[in-house]
Amino acid sequence: MIPIRRLVPFPVFFFRRKIRGQKIPLLTSFKITYRCNLACLACPFHRRAGEAGAHMSWSLATASLDALRLRGALIVVFEGGEPFLWRDGRHDLNDVVAYAKRRFPGVAVTTNGTFPLDSPADILWVSLDGLKESHDRLRSGSFDRVWSNLRASRHRRLFVHYTINRENRHDIGPLLERLQDIPAFRGLTVQLFYPYGQGEAPLALSDGERKAVLEEVIDMKKRGLPILNSAGRLRAMISNDWRCHEDILINVDPDGAITPGCYVKGRGPVNCRACGFSPVSEASGALDLLPGSLKAGWSIFFK
């Protein structure tokens, strides 16, 4: 049974946003470090690991979480770099997650999956970008380690997150079939590669490729495969004609900068036409009370 303390803040949030008109954020992208043990072709952030302020201290992490709580945020997703690499003195990622769980009803970690998938976070998202050949090419030859950790995990809310690009767009269906054999696997979420133009590989989908692959994903969902994105938001992302409530998102970077709005702000050039960030699309849909987006959020955070 889901604790009431986790459920109550969400209707309160909708009341404050929809009735009182308060522009409070729902979802936090919390980059706790840029350090990473991989050098993924699609990622610009590991390239910043040597910068000043590329790794948070414990005191800055907790102060940032306290500031987010004051702003009204409900969900915190720890990212990197690789968040399981984060340490400061005697503190590790589990300490930061535990601190966050005392303050927020939803706490998640997005990881490259090369570390044991054991965390007090409510949700673990593992980045897996194709079958072995594709994933190894895109993510530093890490497939076997990730697969082994997925098989060993007993986390109760374990999801795979798949970033679709022009090299792995044909692997989604075959990978989903294999994932059915993972005992802890609860479902797959997808987003589209975003071109930051900061040294990552040229992996952006053409308009035709984008349309074709999203239609394939929608068809897989209709056939009952465990894709958690809503069909409506996937369809809207073909031409990116969905209404973006960017103020539903807030971002934290390892230097402690807190930036409301678009995930890309402060991290690269913003090009709405190229947006592939399905979490923002779903959160915007939920704010508009779209049934598919509300169901997707329920399936991920509560079901």
DORO-390287 format. One line per field, with one value per residue: residue number from 1; x, y, z of N, C-alpha, C, O in turn; residue in three letters. Coordinates in pm, whole numbers. Last residue first. Layout:
<recs>
pos: (NUM  ...) .
n.u: (X  ...) .
n.v: (Y  ...) .
n.w: (Z  ...) .
ca.u: (X  ...) .
ca.v: (Y  ...) .
ca.w: (Z  ...) .
c.u: (X  ...) .
c.v: (Y  ...) .
c.w: (Z  ...) .
o.u: (X  ...) .
o.v: (Y  ...) .
o.w: (Z  ...) .
code: (ALA  ...) .
</recs>
This chain:
<recs>
pos: (303  302  301  300  299  298  297  296  295  294  293  292  291  290  289  288  287  286  285  284  283  282  281  280  279  278  277  276  275  274  273  272  271  270  269  268  267  266  265  264  263  262  261  260  259  258  257  256  255  254  253  252  251  250  249  248  247  246  245  244  243  242  241  240  239  238  237  236  235  234  233  232  231  230  229  228  227  226  225  224  223  222  221  220  219  218  217  216  215  214  213  212  211  210  209  208  207  206  205  204  203  202  201  200  199  198  197  196  195  194  193  192  191  190  189  188  187  186  185  184  183  182  181  180  179  178  177  176  175  174  173  172  171  170  169  168  167  166  165  164  163  162  161  160  159  158  157  156  155  154  153  152  151  150  149  148  147  146  145  144  143  142  141  140  139  138  137  136  135  134  133  132  131  130  129  128  127  126  125  124  123  122  121  120  119  118  117  116  115  114  113  112  111  110  109  108  107  106  105  104  103  102  101  100  99  98  97  96  95  94  93  92  91  90  89  88  87  86  85  84  83  82  81  80  79  78  77  76  75  74  73  72  71  70  69  68  67  66  65  64  63  62  61  60  59  58  57  56  55  54  53  52  51  50  49  48  47  46  45  44  43  42  41  40  39  38  37  36  35  34  33  32  31  30  29  28  27  26  25  24  23  22  21  20  19  18  17  16  15  14  13  12  11  10  9  8  7  6  5  4  3  2  1) .
n.u: (203  361  525  437  159  114  216  37  -205  -154  -128  -389  -558  -440  -411  -206  -21  27  162  394  491  535  733  931  995  1082  1256  1333  1327  1372  1224  1355  1658  1900  2236  2303  2260  2099  1826  1728  1488  1312  1266  1507  1805  2058  2389  2565  2735  2578  2239  1895  1587  1240  923  710  774  705  473  410  186  307  421  629  575  595  487  228  272  356  123  -51  63  289  548  593  571  555  321  67  24  50  329  394  284  455  692  630  602  865  993  877  941  1223  1271  1175  1346  1634  1781  2121  2385  2689  2819  2918  3015  2787  2528  2302  2037  1880  1704  1394  1290  1091  1078  957  925  1027  1241  1314  1377  1401  1272  1193  1410  1378  1176  1308  1493  1326  1220  1459  1637  1627  1765  2032  2119  1964  1809  1639  1716  1540  1547  1383  1320  1214  1110  1239  1542  1703  1939  2054  1988  2121  2386  2408  2367  2591  2800  2738  2753  2963  3110  3033  2777  2758  2858  2696  2443  2475  2539  2328  2045  1995  2067  1969  1982  1750  1608  1449  1258  1302  1627  1807  1952  2123  2260  2609  2693  2616  2393  2381  2077  1872  1660  1403  1142  858  801  1070  1206  1317  1443  1681  1824  1849  2008  2241  2311  2356  2590  2774  2998  3243  3347  3125  3048  2905  2871  2603  2556  2753  2654  2359  2077  1787  1490  1225  911  813  882  863  1068  1150  1271  1491  1636  1701  1866  2077  2174  2263  2468  2638  2727  2855  2940  2930  3133  3220  3350  3563  3575  3599  3357  3252  3209  2977  2784  2698  2633  2647  2861  2993  3211  3198  3214  3195  3101  2920  2667  2400  2147  1826  1534  1222  883  711  718  457  303  -33  -310  -503  -582  -351  -148  -280  -399  -172  -62  -260  -236  36  58  -72  107  290  133  11  203  48  84) .
n.v: (287  526  617  493  506  782  880  757  876  1139  1099  1015  1235  1556  1783  1951  1822  1604  1734  1805  1550  1464  1649  1589  1325  1355  1553  1638  1918  2064  2292  2424  2453  2616  2515  2411  2455  2669  2473  2219  2196  2500  2598  2740  2640  2674  2575  2396  2269  2066  2199  2149  2274  2213  2229  2378  2570  2473  2327  2308  2141  1986  1947  1780  1586  1373  1426  1335  1062  1060  1152  935  714  774  548  280  -29  -332  -418  -411  -298  -31  -21  -63  173  361  284  346  621  683  611  786  1044  1031  994  1241  1423  1237  1231  1280  1221  1292  1279  1576  1833  1987  1984  1867  1717  1455  1154  1106  848  601  348  29  -179  -333  -597  -803  -1024  -1020  -1106  -884  -797  -912  -746  -501  -546  -566  -289  -127  -114  86  305  350  558  781  722  730  618  457  322  82  56  -79  -91  -263  -433  -640  -724  -901  -808  -559  -647  -767  -543  -387  -553  -572  -298  -115  21  297  338  288  29  -106  -74  -220  -481  -542  -319  3  160  225  352  288  430  347  503  570  482  325  79  -107  -225  -180  5  54  214  481  609  817  788  967  1028  1189  1356  1489  1462  1221  1179  1330  1167  939  1046  1100  840  717  844  914  1056  1100  1286  1243  1099  955  746  731  924  1016  1306  1245  1271  1227  1384  1455  1603  1848  2193  2428  2581  2440  2225  2350  2409  2151  2077  2257  2168  1914  1988  2141  1946  1763  1916  1807  1870  2077  2308  2334  2045  1781  1702  1758  1534  1432  1575  1508  1191  999  835  821  719  630  718  1067  1379  1570  1534  1580  1724  1684  1798  1779  1871  2085  2427  2675  2923  2930  2936  2819  2612  2489  2490  2408  2171  2022  1996  1845  1606  1556  1515  1256  1040  1012  982  737  483  226  -119) .
n.w: (-892  -854  -1061  -1303  -1304  -1268  -1510  -1689  -1610  -1685  -1961  -2026  -1947  -1880  -1721  -1761  -1606  -1775  -1982  -1846  -1797  -2062  -2142  -1960  -2037  -2311  -2485  -2726  -2940  -3165  -3126  -2921  -2829  -2646  -2589  -2244  -1983  -1940  -2031  -2072  -1936  -1872  -1526  -1299  -1175  -951  -896  -781  -944  -1058  -1090  -1112  -1240  -1270  -1437  -1491  -1668  -1917  -2049  -2384  -2577  -2879  -3120  -3223  -3400  -3220  -2976  -2989  -2956  -2693  -2571  -2629  -2508  -2237  -2138  -2086  -2229  -2239  -2498  -2612  -2852  -2795  -2778  -3046  -3154  -3040  -3166  -3433  -3412  -3350  -3588  -3781  -3682  -3690  -3960  -4059  -3935  -3811  -3486  -3393  -3360  -3377  -3036  -2853  -2857  -2821  -2923  -2819  -2950  -2781  -2846  -2683  -2452  -2284  -2035  -1949  -1650  -1445  -1357  -1192  -1368  -1708  -1931  -2067  -2209  -2458  -2561  -2563  -2770  -2997  -2987  -3014  -3224  -3409  -3314  -3276  -3438  -3397  -3074  -2769  -2465  -2224  -1906  -1711  -1359  -1064  -781  -606  -670  -708  -962  -1137  -1390  -1384  -1372  -1625  -1788  -1726  -1813  -2087  -2183  -2212  -2412  -2416  -2544  -2816  -2840  -2658  -2777  -3019  -2922  -2731  -2790  -2626  -2395  -2080  -1767  -1521  -1244  -951  -698  -435  -307  -174  -395  -617  -848  -873  -1172  -1425  -1481  -1508  -1355  -1176  -900  -717  -500  -383  -169  27  269  308  68  91  267  106  -99  45  120  -125  -216  91  331  437  165  -71  -388  -672  -839  -885  -1089  -1345  -1535  -1342  -1110  -921  -917  -706  -679  -583  -494  -343  -258  -37  -168  -279  -50  37  -176  -135  110  35  -147  12  194  22  -295  -637  -903  -1053  -974  -1254  -1474  -1538  -1647  -1887  -2026  -1927  -2080  -2333  -2478  -2674  -2617  -2286  -2114  -1763  -1507  -1435  -1292  -1240  -987  -958  -1102  -1091  -1202  -1051  -1093  -1030  -914  -915  -960  -863  -898  -749  -924  -1029  -826  -590  -681  -745  -482  -360  -500  -396  -116  -71  -123  80  304  267  104  -78  0) .
ca.u: (132  275  555  579  226  71  276  181  -187  -181  -13  -273  -565  -459  -506  -328  -71  -38  32  307  456  436  609  870  946  949  1249  1301  1306  1446  1188  1230  1593  1762  2142  2325  2333  2225  1872  1851  1600  1360  1230  1371  1749  1920  2299  2459  2788  2673  2366  2006  1713  1347  1054  684  790  843  472  515  200  245  316  650  593  635  628  250  222  446  244  -83  56  153  506  517  619  558  457  81  31  -85  248  438  229  312  680  661  486  762  1024  869  801  1152  1310  1115  1202  1568  1693  1983  2291  2573  2811  2855  3111  2901  2634  2357  2170  1880  1833  1470  1298  1177  1043  1052  878  887  1207  1276  1271  1462  1335  1088  1391  1479  1153  1194  1540  1405  1137  1366  1661  1565  1620  1970  2193  1960  1887  1637  1726  1599  1524  1488  1280  1329  1063  1096  1475  1573  1868  2077  1943  1975  2329  2431  2273  2456  2792  2740  2628  2916  3124  3164  2800  2712  2914  2841  2472  2444  2624  2469  2107  1994  2042  2008  1996  1877  1604  1578  1267  1173  1540  1680  1939  2071  2135  2497  2710  2740  2373  2425  2213  1900  1799  1450  1287  910  723  995  1156  1252  1319  1572  1793  1776  1874  2169  2284  2245  2461  2761  2866  3176  3384  3190  3088  2910  3010  2659  2531  2702  2748  2498  2140  1931  1558  1367  986  767  904  744  1005  1089  1150  1387  1586  1617  1741  2000  2119  2152  2359  2569  2655  2738  2971  2872  3099  3162  3209  3537  3545  3717  3396  3264  3317  3101  2812  2797  2630  2534  2867  2888  3220  3180  3308  3136  3197  2947  2806  2481  2276  1930  1653  1357  990  677  766  550  394  106  -224  -442  -681  -468  -120  -200  -482  -264  13  -231  -357  8  114  -140  -2  341  222  -67  181  125  0) .
ca.v: (162  472  658  504  378  686  920  729  731  1109  1146  931  1104  1456  1679  1977  1950  1582  1672  1910  1636  1396  1637  1722  1352  1302  1524  1496  1862  1937  2206  2354  2441  2567  2598  2409  2333  2665  2605  2256  2111  2399  2592  2698  2707  2627  2662  2450  2389  2032  2154  2177  2204  2293  2168  2260  2605  2456  2407  2288  2262  1981  2048  1870  1720  1356  1455  1480  1111  1010  1237  1072  718  772  677  357  108  -245  -416  -455  -444  -83  2  -159  42  366  273  207  541  708  537  642  1002  1060  889  1115  1430  1325  1172  1328  1111  1340  1229  1445  1724  2008  2046  1981  1759  1600  1223  1119  986  645  484  109  -108  -290  -496  -677  -1033  -957  -1209  -958  -742  -966  -890  -521  -528  -682  -409  -114  -213  -41  316  242  432  722  801  687  740  436  444  108  87  -73  -7  -285  -307  -672  -626  -923  -941  -566  -574  -845  -656  -337  -512  -693  -375  -145  -122  255  356  417  136  -101  -15  -76  -412  -534  -450  -93  218  113  390  243  428  342  455  511  566  353  218  -114  -147  -261  -22  -22  72  407  557  770  795  870  1041  1105  1231  1486  1594  1281  1106  1375  1305  930  996  1211  940  670  874  865  1053  975  1237  1356  1086  1070  786  636  959  893  1210  1282  1235  1246  1278  1481  1488  1723  2075  2346  2622  2569  2203  2293  2518  2236  2006  2262  2304  1925  1900  2205  2063  1722  1877  1874  1765  1964  2293  2373  2185  1850  1649  1871  1618  1374  1614  1614  1274  1093  919  786  834  604  611  945  1269  1545  1531  1588  1669  1717  1732  1834  1775  1948  2315  2590  2860  2940  2996  2939  2698  2509  2531  2531  2280  2059  2062  1980  1688  1574  1637  1382  1073  1026  1098  858  569  349  0) .
ca.w: (-916  -748  -925  -1270  -1328  -1166  -1382  -1697  -1593  -1545  -1884  -2055  -1880  -1985  -1681  -1839  -1558  -1646  -2007  -1900  -1683  -1978  -2217  -1955  -1901  -2282  -2341  -2715  -2806  -3153  -3239  -2891  -2959  -2642  -2665  -2388  -2016  -1866  -1989  -2142  -1895  -1966  -1667  -1333  -1292  -962  -970  -696  -878  -950  -1143  -1022  -1261  -1212  -1417  -1407  -1528  -1873  -1925  -2283  -2496  -2747  -3114  -3109  -3457  -3360  -2992  -2993  -3084  -2797  -2568  -2670  -2654  -2290  -2195  -1988  -2253  -2120  -2447  -2474  -2850  -2823  -2658  -2944  -3192  -3010  -3019  -3395  -3451  -3250  -3466  -3797  -3700  -3565  -3865  -4102  -3910  -3907  -3586  -3401  -3347  -3454  -3173  -2864  -2871  -2733  -3001  -2747  -2993  -2804  -2835  -2806  -2494  -2394  -2078  -2025  -1769  -1435  -1459  -1129  -1267  -1590  -1850  -1998  -2075  -2368  -2549  -2474  -2632  -2953  -2976  -2901  -3119  -3448  -3325  -3196  -3441  -3532  -3169  -2908  -2543  -2356  -1984  -1810  -1495  -1153  -892  -631  -641  -649  -881  -994  -1351  -1397  -1259  -1504  -1792  -1700  -1673  -2004  -2184  -2076  -2393  -2365  -2401  -2766  -2924  -2637  -2648  -3020  -3020  -2695  -2770  -2735  -2527  -2165  -1907  -1578  -1390  -1020  -836  -470  -391  -106  -351  -481  -850  -822  -1030  -1409  -1454  -1627  -1350  -1311  -946  -817  -519  -490  -183  -99  230  425  95  3  306  232  -129  -17  224  -42  -278  -46  270  476  298  -5  -248  -582  -812  -788  -948  -1284  -1481  -1351  -1235  -918  -990  -732  -728  -523  -579  -363  -383  -16  -88  -366  -133  122  -153  -259  100  130  -187  -100  244  100  -157  -520  -806  -1126  -942  -1116  -1443  -1486  -1516  -1795  -2074  -1876  -1942  -2322  -2357  -2679  -2736  -2382  -2203  -1905  -1543  -1488  -1302  -1382  -1030  -837  -1144  -993  -1256  -1042  -1121  -993  -997  -842  -1055  -817  -999  -693  -860  -1114  -963  -589  -628  -851  -590  -309  -518  -538  -177  -41  -215  -56  301  242  221  -89  0) .
c.u: (206  224  475  600  372  145  239  250  -40  -161  -32  -152  -442  -456  -539  -435  -198  -96  -44  167  366  395  500  737  878  904  1108  1274  1269  1419  1253  1190  1467  1703  2003  2226  2363  2312  1998  1907  1732  1485  1298  1353  1608  1852  2162  2365  2684  2734  2468  2132  1817  1474  1149  814  751  862  611  494  299  272  243  549  620  663  678  396  247  402  346  38  30  156  362  482  531  628  469  223  59  -88  108  356  269  247  534  645  507  634  919  892  791  1008  1236  1146  1133  1419  1647  1906  2145  2465  2686  2841  3049  2996  2758  2464  2218  2021  1817  1599  1383  1179  1140  995  986  836  1058  1228  1223  1357  1403  1147  1282  1457  1252  1163  1426  1455  1215  1283  1553  1576  1551  1819  2121  2035  1893  1721  1741  1598  1606  1448  1402  1279  1181  1040  1329  1500  1736  1991  1953  1922  2178  2370  2286  2357  2651  2731  2632  2799  3072  3173  2921  2758  2879  2906  2622  2483  2601  2553  2258  2044  2058  1968  2049  1880  1743  1552  1412  1179  1409  1586  1809  2069  2062  2372  2592  2775  2499  2425  2250  2047  1804  1598  1334  1058  772  920  1066  1183  1246  1440  1676  1735  1790  2025  2205  2210  2344  2620  2873  3040  3315  3219  3142  2950  3019  2807  2589  2682  2682  2530  2289  1993  1708  1426  1129  854  863  761  883  1017  1076  1257  1475  1557  1647  1866  2034  2090  2239  2451  2580  2658  2841  2935  3053  3116  3142  3387  3538  3695  3516  3314  3345  3222  2941  2849  2736  2538  2759  2884  3121  3199  3293  3247  3126  3045  2811  2631  2374  2060  1772  1458  1125  801  718  593  501  197  -79  -342  -619  -567  -247  -173  -405  -357  -82  -157  -340  -126  75  -77  -56  232  282  23  106  97  88) .
c.v: (43  331  585  525  381  554  825  764  693  960  1120  969  1017  1317  1582  1872  1990  1712  1646  1856  1750  1482  1572  1721  1489  1325  1483  1454  1714  1866  2068  2258  2357  2569  2535  2501  2324  2546  2594  2390  2158  2327  2480  2688  2656  2709  2597  2545  2456  2152  2136  2119  2247  2208  2266  2188  2491  2488  2396  2383  2236  2112  2047  1983  1825  1492  1432  1515  1262  1064  1190  1163  861  782  665  497  202  -112  -309  -462  -499  -235  -54  -145  -65  232  274  187  394  632  562  569  850  1010  907  1001  1299  1330  1278  1261  1152  1233  1284  1407  1587  1888  2076  2055  1885  1644  1372  1195  989  797  524  247  -20  -216  -464  -571  -899  -953  -1153  -1065  -815  -919  -952  -670  -551  -669  -532  -241  -218  -147  184  233  319  589  725  781  701  568  436  234  101  -55  21  -197  -317  -544  -682  -833  -963  -701  -570  -777  -743  -453  -467  -659  -492  -243  -174  107  276  444  273  10  -4  -12  -261  -453  -433  -229  119  152  272  279  391  335  452  445  493  441  234  28  -164  -175  -106  -48  -10  256  489  733  743  891  930  1132  1139  1354  1595  1412  1159  1308  1357  1069  988  1169  1058  769  830  894  997  958  1105  1315  1219  1029  895  662  861  917  1080  1334  1268  1190  1309  1360  1531  1603  1948  2223  2537  2620  2334  2272  2469  2351  2086  2192  2319  2065  1916  2120  2134  1843  1832  1827  1833  1852  2179  2360  2209  1995  1721  1828  1735  1457  1554  1635  1383  1199  1025  887  811  734  569  846  1143  1429  1519  1585  1688  1649  1776  1742  1843  1859  2181  2472  2779  2861  3011  3004  2829  2610  2572  2582  2411  2172  2110  2061  1830  1645  1660  1503  1214  1073  1119  979  697  436  125) .
c.w: (-853  -771  -818  -1120  -1284  -1180  -1271  -1566  -1597  -1517  -1734  -1974  -1904  -1923  -1794  -1816  -1633  -1591  -1879  -1929  -1728  -1859  -2132  -2031  -1889  -2138  -2300  -2573  -2813  -3021  -3227  -3002  -2941  -2782  -2668  -2457  -2165  -1899  -1903  -2095  -1954  -1916  -1743  -1483  -1318  -1070  -982  -768  -789  -880  -1031  -1085  -1159  -1214  -1351  -1372  -1433  -1725  -1864  -2167  -2383  -2671  -2980  -3105  -3348  -3424  -3136  -3017  -3098  -2933  -2671  -2673  -2703  -2442  -2245  -2036  -2172  -2143  -2339  -2421  -2711  -2817  -2677  -2817  -3092  -3042  -2978  -3245  -3417  -3285  -3359  -3665  -3704  -3573  -3733  -4008  -3948  -3875  -3686  -3514  -3363  -3463  -3243  -3011  -2878  -2736  -2918  -2828  -2922  -2840  -2867  -2779  -2620  -2402  -2189  -2052  -1828  -1559  -1455  -1228  -1213  -1480  -1725  -1906  -1997  -2224  -2451  -2456  -2532  -2810  -2931  -2882  -3012  -3337  -3360  -3215  -3368  -3540  -3302  -2994  -2691  -2432  -2111  -1887  -1583  -1297  -985  -742  -685  -610  -828  -906  -1200  -1349  -1265  -1382  -1668  -1693  -1638  -1856  -2087  -2070  -2261  -2331  -2350  -2624  -2866  -2720  -2624  -2888  -3018  -2795  -2757  -2694  -2640  -2307  -1986  -1726  -1439  -1170  -879  -607  -421  -187  -274  -426  -718  -803  -981  -1264  -1432  -1603  -1480  -1320  -1088  -845  -611  -513  -293  -111  108  389  218  36  222  281  -2  -49  167  68  -191  -96  128  408  327  138  -199  -440  -706  -761  -847  -1135  -1434  -1490  -1228  -1046  -991  -802  -757  -559  -507  -449  -417  -141  -64  -290  -227  42  -64  -243  -25  127  -94  -146  133  145  -89  -390  -678  -1033  -1014  -1090  -1293  -1451  -1455  -1657  -1979  -1919  -1886  -2179  -2358  -2569  -2739  -2497  -2317  -1984  -1689  -1520  -1350  -1399  -1182  -869  -1028  -1033  -1171  -1109  -1119  -990  -943  -929  -982  -911  -958  -789  -814  -1055  -1036  -730  -634  -806  -700  -415  -464  -564  -322  -110  -196  -152  162  228  183  34  0) .
o.u: (160  202  515  683  424  189  323  332  4  -106  63  -81  -395  -361  -651  -538  -286  -206  -166  67  273  277  386  641  779  785  1026  1270  1187  1481  1198  1130  1472  1697  1989  2140  2442  2424  2001  2025  1837  1576  1336  1418  1591  1842  2150  2269  2711  2782  2448  2132  1827  1470  1140  816  758  957  633  498  276  369  132  585  631  764  791  426  284  485  415  54  83  242  320  393  409  733  401  243  74  -190  53  317  187  164  493  591  413  564  886  818  704  959  1191  1059  1044  1370  1625  1960  2055  2456  2588  2849  3119  3050  2825  2488  2180  2115  1752  1602  1439  1083  1257  877  1090  716  973  1179  1103  1256  1456  1080  1279  1483  1214  1128  1447  1461  1174  1277  1555  1528  1430  1752  2148  2019  1834  1707  1844  1491  1727  1333  1512  1206  1239  931  1299  1408  1667  1971  1872  1823  2112  2308  2186  2272  2597  2662  2537  2750  3128  3237  2912  2776  2962  2998  2670  2549  2697  2630  2310  2080  2126  1851  2160  1790  1841  1482  1489  1113  1406  1477  1711  2174  1955  2380  2486  2874  2491  2453  2162  2134  1748  1654  1307  1097  732  971  993  1110  1124  1335  1584  1624  1673  1931  2113  2094  2243  2540  2966  2974  3328  3130  3197  2894  3128  2863  2621  2780  2573  2446  2340  1965  1751  1414  1152  869  875  662  809  918  953  1148  1377  1441  1526  1764  1931  1968  2126  2346  2469  2535  2732  2978  3128  3065  3021  3306  3511  3787  3532  3313  3448  3327  3008  2947  2854  2453  2777  2901  3161  3203  3366  3358  3012  3069  2720  2713  2425  2082  1814  1466  1143  821  689  513  620  171  -8  -295  -675  -630  -251  -175  -458  -389  -73  -185  -398  -128  79  -151  -83  262  320  -6  134  -19  190) .
o.v: (-71  261  583  458  281  496  791  687  608  922  1084  883  951  1284  1532  1871  2055  1713  1664  1923  1788  1488  1618  1786  1503  1342  1565  1335  1671  1763  1968  2154  2235  2674  2414  2559  2240  2535  2519  2418  2139  2389  2379  2761  2540  2831  2480  2592  2561  2139  2186  2004  2364  2087  2387  2098  2505  2440  2319  2505  2151  2183  2099  2100  1944  1509  1468  1622  1309  1105  1272  1242  902  851  558  560  202  -85  -207  -509  -620  -294  -116  -244  -151  182  198  85  326  583  470  476  792  943  810  920  1253  1249  1393  1239  1070  1162  1318  1492  1490  1848  2176  2173  1996  1612  1410  1289  886  865  485  261  3  -194  -553  -466  -882  -885  -1229  -1111  -808  -993  -1036  -713  -614  -768  -597  -295  -307  -260  172  161  202  515  619  903  647  623  411  250  128  -138  130  -226  -374  -546  -759  -863  -1033  -707  -576  -843  -788  -458  -503  -728  -510  -271  -267  69  199  560  364  76  99  92  -183  -366  -322  -252  146  175  224  240  455  245  543  343  371  472  165  90  -226  -65  -103  -115  -132  179  444  818  638  997  812  1245  1023  1251  1691  1468  1143  1372  1420  1088  1027  1246  1109  781  900  959  1028  855  1010  1309  1298  936  924  603  900  930  1042  1396  1312  1076  1406  1247  1632  1511  1939  2154  2570  2693  2338  2298  2540  2388  2089  2240  2386  2079  1929  2174  2184  1843  1860  1712  1910  1751  2182  2397  2118  2062  1721  1907  1802  1451  1619  1706  1353  1288  1131  1007  784  843  481  884  1115  1386  1466  1628  1797  1532  1891  1624  1951  1782  2167  2422  2811  2743  3096  3115  2937  2685  2679  2702  2513  2260  2225  2179  1924  1739  1774  1588  1284  1137  1231  1070  758  461  130) .
o.w: (-863  -672  -702  -1059  -1235  -1081  -1187  -1516  -1521  -1414  -1665  -1923  -1811  -1852  -1803  -1884  -1577  -1536  -1873  -1903  -1657  -1825  -2131  -1990  -1816  -2115  -2260  -2542  -2894  -2993  -3274  -2976  -2944  -2846  -2690  -2391  -2208  -1850  -1805  -2118  -1892  -1861  -1685  -1559  -1356  -1061  -1018  -707  -730  -767  -920  -1130  -1123  -1193  -1372  -1288  -1311  -1663  -1770  -2183  -2297  -2698  -2967  -3089  -3378  -3493  -3169  -3071  -3205  -3015  -2730  -2766  -2806  -2498  -2289  -1978  -2187  -2084  -2346  -2309  -2694  -2781  -2586  -2756  -3056  -2965  -2891  -3201  -3377  -3196  -3284  -3632  -3639  -3483  -3672  -3978  -3877  -3795  -3650  -3623  -3349  -3564  -3177  -3100  -2907  -2633  -2941  -2805  -2958  -2768  -2963  -2700  -2660  -2364  -2187  -2087  -1768  -1571  -1461  -1186  -1191  -1495  -1644  -1813  -1874  -2129  -2370  -2346  -2428  -2736  -2835  -2771  -2926  -3354  -3343  -3141  -3396  -3636  -3316  -2987  -2732  -2460  -2107  -1929  -1535  -1350  -984  -793  -790  -528  -895  -789  -1141  -1276  -1161  -1299  -1612  -1604  -1533  -1781  -2010  -1961  -2204  -2233  -2255  -2585  -2867  -2673  -2576  -2887  -3016  -2754  -2769  -2578  -2739  -2335  -1963  -1801  -1403  -1217  -848  -631  -432  -141  -304  -412  -710  -747  -1043  -1235  -1421  -1695  -1555  -1295  -1118  -817  -586  -541  -298  -67  86  471  229  31  274  331  -2  -29  231  105  -184  -29  53  426  251  222  -276  -382  -656  -668  -735  -1061  -1478  -1556  -1124  -1085  -1053  -754  -824  -478  -384  -475  -509  -132  -69  -341  -251  62  -88  -291  -22  138  -140  -182  155  136  -138  -378  -618  -1080  -1035  -1175  -1215  -1404  -1333  -1563  -1988  -1854  -1805  -2160  -2382  -2568  -2801  -2477  -2430  -1927  -1736  -1556  -1312  -1512  -1245  -788  -1004  -1002  -1178  -1077  -1177  -897  -824  -1009  -987  -938  -1013  -764  -836  -1129  -1098  -753  -678  -885  -743  -436  -518  -644  -368  -159  -293  -252  127  150  80  66  69) .
code: (LYS  PHE  PHE  ILE  SER  TRP  GLY  ALA  LYS  LEU  SER  GLY  PRO  LEU  LEU  ASP  LEU  ALA  GLY  SER  ALA  GLU  SER  VAL  PRO  SER  PHE  GLY  CYS  ALA  ARG  CYS  ASN  VAL  PRO  GLY  ARG  GLY  LYS  VAL  TYR  CYS  GLY  PRO  THR  ILE  ALA  GLY  ASP  PRO  ASP  VAL  ASN  ILE  LEU  ILE  ASP  GLU  HIS  CYS  ARG  TRP  ASP  ASN  SER  ILE  MET  ALA  ARG  LEU  ARG  GLY  ALA  SER  ASN  LEU  ILE  PRO  LEU  GLY  ARG  LYS  LYS  MET  ASP  ILE  VAL  GLU  GLU  LEU  VAL  ALA  LYS  ARG  GLU  GLY  ASP  SER  LEU  ALA  LEU  PRO  ALA  GLU  GLY  GLN  GLY  TYR  PRO  TYR  PHE  LEU  GLN  VAL  THR  LEU  GLY  ARG  PHE  ALA  PRO  ILE  ASP  GLN  LEU  ARG  GLU  LEU  LEU  PRO  GLY  ILE  ASP  HIS  ARG  ASN  GLU  ARG  ASN  ILE  THR  TYR  HIS  VAL  PHE  LEU  ARG  ARG  HIS  ARG  SER  ALA  ARG  LEU  ASN  SER  TRP  VAL  ARG  ASP  PHE  SER  GLY  SER  ARG  LEU  ARG  ASP  HIS  SER  GLU  LYS  LEU  GLY  ASP  LEU  SER  VAL  TRP  LEU  ILE  ASP  ALA  PRO  SER  ASP  LEU  PRO  PHE  THR  GLY  ASN  THR  THR  VAL  ALA  VAL  GLY  PRO  PHE  ARG  ARG  LYS  ALA  TYR  ALA  VAL  VAL  ASP  ASN  LEU  ASP  HIS  ARG  GLY  ASP  ARG  TRP  LEU  PHE  PRO  GLU  GLY  GLY  GLU  PHE  VAL  VAL  ILE  LEU  ALA  GLY  ARG  LEU  ARG  LEU  ALA  ASP  LEU  SER  ALA  THR  ALA  LEU  SER  TRP  SER  MET  HIS  ALA  GLY  ALA  GLU  GLY  ALA  ARG  ARG  HIS  PHE  PRO  CYS  ALA  LEU  CYS  ALA  LEU  ASN  CYS  ARG  TYR  THR  ILE  LYS  PHE  SER  THR  LEU  LEU  PRO  ILE  LYS  GLN  GLY  ARG  ILE  LYS  ARG  ARG  PHE  PHE  PHE  VAL  PRO  PHE  PRO  VAL  LEU  ARG  ARG  ILE  PRO  ILE  MET) .
</recs>
